[in-house]
Amino acid sequence: MDTLLPSIQQHLQNKLEGFRDSDIYITPDLQFLPQGVKMPCIGIKDGKVEHKYLAAGEMEYSMTVRLIMFLDLTKRKEAIVGGRWGLGILQINKQLTSLLENNNLGNPAIQEARIIEDPESKFYLGKGKEMYQRKELVLKYTKITGF
């Protein structure tokens, strides 16, 4: 997980257009917005890791990663579907899916990268009463290693 999260971050920073590098960040919590972040932004959060012992002394790790997208509702009225001002949260979600699903990020030990949850977007009220639309995307990476 300690190498997976930075790999995801770097891949998204290299491939997504319209995002500053600092707006794609590894986050300690799904509700956390770093100071100075601009909208839209994407947080990358570690999740549960499952361990499974396999034959021949191998170990399978199933690592869950949560991506959280935020869009400012006060400046963008079409934050869900997008419009002339830019991408909506569903369009950003679609880009993330195409960039990350079935992508081992150059790590041959990762056997599988799958979207396992794609729940609805939700309204989020910030500390200063800022209004955001937020959406989560949950991936599972499966890695097999020997002892």
Steps between C-alpha positions, in 0.01 A plus 500: 500500500789734575613485137153460345358834616791709363483299174132587460567863584784530249302324227204736546725807516659394170180405317216724622467839334361802683641402841800651672731239655413633848129438433562124480609403850533209742254567779476394865118514486229502233365833632839675502570786261859629519558873534550667165334223299302617196189340359461250355729285714557131568602338828656152511435303819636166615244236585478149633766242411403133499767228530454153352755220520542308175676179402877494448561764767336786315287774653212682334430856611171665407546872552206739499558860391237772522503803270295801604418777255383846603343773283403846620123551476512872570687573177374220280129445472536197275736315734347159438478473121730780389443778254673779314712588805660157520464143611240381745565250774361211293735584211799512734389165644489355149856622431627348825336169415660488156843593640506256791284194429710207373818708542776346714686835497814335369524257792508140370413364848153659472281235342174692491368855532121524517232753588300338781275793600371803314236652730289808433643848538403695812473853627770605748505813716848626590611655830452854369159411353652437156283272290652208312388204295707195591529155348687189603651232282631182666761276340649168602855410402606136531868427544669159535844468655720218624626467857 
